Amino acid sequence: MTPQPSKTKNLFGLGISILFILLGYYLINKSSETIYQLSGWACIIFFTIIALFSIVSLVKKSR
């Protein structure tokens, strides 16, 4: 059995992930340069995965 992070750590991770997802959205819409758009998409994809893991962990703990 592996140790599970606490509920506050999961909520903190979810909150930070949402902030970085919004930052990625801002990068995509702010500039037309390719590097900023690629950075924005990478940010959105990576932190969406992190947010999903946090949500799954929170739902598992509530059961």
Backbone as CSV, one residue per row, in Angstrom:
resi,resn,N_x,N_y,N_z,CA_x,CA_y,CA_z,C_x,C_y,C_z
1,MET,0.841,-1.174,0.000,0.000,0.000,0.000,0.893,1.246,0.000
2,THR,0.673,2.133,-0.940,1.480,3.340,-1.022,0.818,4.466,-0.242
3,PRO,1.635,5.330,0.365,1.035,6.452,1.103,0.364,7.448,0.167
4,GLN,-0.774,7.949,0.576,-1.540,8.911,-0.216,-1.292,10.322,0.315
5,PRO,-1.174,11.313,-0.575,-1.035,12.690,-0.104,-2.299,13.146,0.613
6,SER,-2.137,14.116,1.500,-3.282,14.596,2.268,-4.246,15.382,1.377
7,LYS,-5.429,15.625,1.919,-6.462,16.334,1.167,-6.006,17.760,0.844
8,THR,-5.326,18.412,1.784,-4.872,19.788,1.538,-3.813,19.836,0.439
9,LYS,-2.949,18.837,0.387,-1.945,18.797,-0.683,-2.606,18.609,-2.041
10,ASN,-3.633,17.779,-2.082,-4.355,17.577,-3.338,-5.073,18.847,-3.779
11,LEU,-5.689,19.542,-2.838,-6.369,20.796,-3.170,-5.378,21.862,-3.608
12,PHE,-4.228,21.914,-2.940,-3.191,22.864,-3.326,-2.689,22.550,-4.736
13,GLY,-2.443,21.296,-5.025,-2.006,20.894,-6.358,-3.035,21.214,-7.423
14,LEU,-4.302,21.025,-7.090,-5.380,21.347,-8.024,-5.438,22.847,-8.283
15,GLY,-5.303,23.635,-7.232,-5.340,25.089,-7.387,-4.181,25.618,-8.225
16,ILE,-2.992,25.126,-7.956,-1.813,25.538,-8.732,-1.964,25.101,-10.181
17,SER,-2.486,23.906,-10.400,-2.686,23.414,-11.764,-3.651,24.304,-12.533
18,ILE,-4.725,24.722,-11.884,-5.690,25.604,-12.545,-5.037,26.935,-12.911
19,LEU,-4.200,27.467,-12.018,-3.502,28.714,-12.323,-2.593,28.568,-13.546
20,PHE,-1.866,27.457,-13.619,-0.975,27.256,-14.752,-1.738,26.957,-16.047
21,ILE,-2.901,26.330,-15.937,-3.737,26.122,-17.117,-4.202,27.471,-17.661
22,LEU,-4.597,28.361,-16.757,-4.996,29.709,-17.177,-3.814,30.478,-17.766
23,LEU,-2.633,30.285,-17.204,-1.436,30.920,-17.754,-1.158,30.415,-19.174
24,GLY,-1.320,29.123,-19.398,-1.143,28.566,-20.735,-2.144,29.142,-21.714
25,TYR,-3.381,29.290,-21.280,-4.417,29.896,-22.123,-4.051,31.337,-22.466
26,TYR,-3.536,32.058,-21.482,-3.104,33.438,-21.701,-1.956,33.493,-22.714
27,LEU,-0.994,32.583,-22.588,0.137,32.564,-23.523,-0.317,32.297,-24.955
28,ILE,-1.276,31.410,-25.115,-1.762,31.091,-26.456,-2.458,32.296,-27.079
29,ASN,-3.273,32.990,-26.313,-4.052,34.095,-26.854,-3.288,35.414,-26.933
30,LYS,-2.247,35.576,-26.128,-1.545,36.849,-26.056,-0.624,37.070,-27.249
31,SER,0.070,36.057,-27.686,1.107,36.236,-28.698,0.851,35.317,-29.890
32,SER,1.295,35.794,-31.038,1.171,34.963,-32.232,2.476,34.219,-32.534
33,GLU,3.488,34.415,-31.694,4.755,33.709,-31.904,4.596,32.238,-31.549
34,THR,5.215,31.399,-32.341,5.048,29.956,-32.194,5.559,29.445,-30.859
35,ILE,6.679,29.974,-30.379,7.253,29.467,-29.132,6.319,29.710,-27.945
36,TYR,5.647,30.847,-27.935,4.705,31.123,-26.847,3.480,30.225,-26.944
37,GLN,3.023,29.977,-28.137,1.865,29.102,-28.296,2.206,27.660,-27.927
38,LEU,3.396,27.200,-28.313,3.812,25.842,-27.924,3.968,25.730,-26.412
39,SER,4.534,26.760,-25.807,4.671,26.760,-24.344,3.304,26.738,-23.678
40,GLY,2.370,27.497,-24.226,1.018,27.520,-23.679,0.339,26.165,-23.771
41,TRP,0.451,25.522,-24.925,-0.157,24.195,-25.085,0.503,23.162,-24.184
42,ALA,1.817,23.220,-24.057,2.519,22.282,-23.183,2.080,22.479,-21.732
43,CYS,1.945,23.728,-21.343,1.493,24.062,-19.992,0.083,23.523,-19.744
44,ILE,-0.810,23.746,-20.682,-2.191,23.288,-20.539,-2.255,21.765,-20.461
45,ILE,-1.553,21.084,-21.337,-1.601,19.616,-21.361,-1.025,19.023,-20.079
46,PHE,0.168,19.487,-19.685,0.826,18.929,-18.501,0.003,19.173,-17.243
47,PHE,-0.431,20.401,-17.036,-1.127,20.711,-15.795,-2.563,20.208,-15.781
48,THR,-3.153,19.934,-16.939,-4.452,19.264,-16.961,-4.312,17.836,-16.448
49,ILE,-3.244,17.172,-16.832,-2.988,15.814,-16.337,-2.798,15.832,-14.823
50,ILE,-2.021,16.803,-14.329,-1.807,16.926,-12.888,-3.137,17.198,-12.173
51,ALA,-3.964,18.070,-12.739,-5.256,18.383,-12.133,-6.159,17.145,-12.096
52,LEU,-6.144,16.363,-13.165,-6.965,15.149,-13.188,-6.522,14.158,-12.115
53,PHE,-5.198,14.001,-11.934,-4.707,13.116,-10.876,-5.125,13.623,-9.502
54,SER,-5.100,14.933,-9.305,-5.526,15.500,-8.023,-7.009,15.244,-7.782
55,ILE,-7.823,15.422,-8.817,-9.266,15.195,-8.688,-9.555,13.727,-8.387
56,VAL,-8.883,12.827,-9.095,-9.092,11.394,-8.854,-8.699,11.038,-7.429
57,SER,-7.586,11.592,-6.971,-7.134,11.314,-5.607,-8.118,11.856,-4.579
58,LEU,-8.685,13.032,-4.835,-9.672,13.592,-3.915,-10.946,12.764,-3.888
59,VAL,-11.386,12.284,-5.043,-12.601,11.463,-5.104,-12.368,10.124,-4.412
60,LYS,-11.176,9.559,-4.586,-10.864,8.288,-3.922,-10.885,8.438,-2.415
61,LYS,-10.366,9.556,-1.921,-10.327,9.775,-0.464,-11.715,9.971,0.126
62,SER,-12.630,10.526,-0.641,-13.965,10.803,-0.111,-14.817,9.537,0.000
63,ARG,-14.408,8.475,-0.622,-15.196,7.221,-0.560,-14.903,6.444,0.661
